[in-house]
Amino acid sequence: MLAERADLLVWLDLPFMRVTLPRVIRRTIRRRVHREKLWNGNVEAPFRTLFTDREHIVRWAISTRRKYDVLVPLLELEYPHLVVVRLRSQNDVERWLAGALSAAIRSSHHRHTGRD
């Protein structure tokens, strides 16, 4: 498993009903309407498959939304070296990207190049 070798896990735990589900729905509609190519030339299935395909992306998002509430704490117990950064809002994400992550990147760049 990757957690054995990782030292950081960034958990995007955004509000499901207000953020994640609307994003999944908008992205799915956009991809279907514009027939955007996905991987291996695939395109989004017709909208009606939301009701007929148990693995439709919107249904999958709903059925797996609590998965990481269980999985991440188990990973933390099993891999105590693993630092978990749990980001619960868009503001958290932006602050982390601008603050801690940005500082870590600058520090790493400086260590590797000797320059800022």
N, C-alpha and C positions, 0 to 999 in steps of 0.2 A: 504494500500500500504506500501511497505517496507520503502519508503522514509520518512514516518512519524517517524519511529523508528531508522532510520540510522543516523549516524553523518558524514559519509564519503561515497562518490561515486567516484570510480576510473573509468574514462572513457578512454578506449583504443581506441583512434581515430587515428589509423594508416593509412597511405596512402593506399587507396583502390586498385588502379591499380598496384602499385608496391609491396605491402605487403599482404594485406588481401586476395584479389582474388587469387593470385598465391598460397597462403597457402591453401585456401579452395580447389582449384583444385588439388594440389599435395596430400593433405590428402584424398580427395575423390578417386582419382586414386589408391593410395596405399591401401586404405581399400577395394576397389573393386578387385584389382588384387590379394590381399592376402586373400580375403574373411574374413576380420577381423570381429569378432562379435562385434556388437554395443550394445545397450541396449535391453533387453528382447529377446536376440538371433537374432536380426535383422542383416542384412548385407546390404551393399550399393546395390542399384538397378543397373541393366545393364546401361552402358554408354548411350545407345540410349534414355533412359528416360529423359536425359537432354533436349531433344527436345519435349517430349510428356507430361511430368509431370510439371505442373506450380509450384509445390512446391519442385521441385528438389533442393537440397542444394545449388548448384551453382546459379541457377536462384533466389532462395530466397535471397542469399547473395547480388546479384545485385539489386534486387527490394527493399531491406530494407537498403541499404547502407547509406542513408541520414536520416533515422529515428531518430537517436539520435541528429542530428543537430537541430531538432525541440523539441524533448522530454526533453533533459537535461536543456536547458534554461527555459523551463516551470517548471521543477522540482525545479530549483534554485529560481524561483519567488514564487512558492507555499510553499516551505520549506526553508526559509532563514537560518535556523540553519545548513543546509546541506552543508558540505564542498565538493566542486567538484575539483578533481585533473584530469586534462585533459592531457593525455600523447599522443603526436602526432608522436613519432618516437621510434624506438628500443632504441636509445640512451637515450631518455627521460625515458623510462621504466627502463632501467638499472640504470640510475642515481637515480631515485626515489626509486627503490628497495634497492640500496646500501646506499643511504643517508637517506632521511626522513623516509621511512618505517623501515629501519633497526634501526635507532635511536629510533623510537617510540616503536618498539618491545623490544629493550634493556631497555628502560625506564619503560615499562609496566612490564617486567620480574622483574626488580629491585624493583618496587613498591610492587609486589605480593610476592616476596620471600625475599626481603631485601638483595639480593645478585646480583652481576653482572653476 
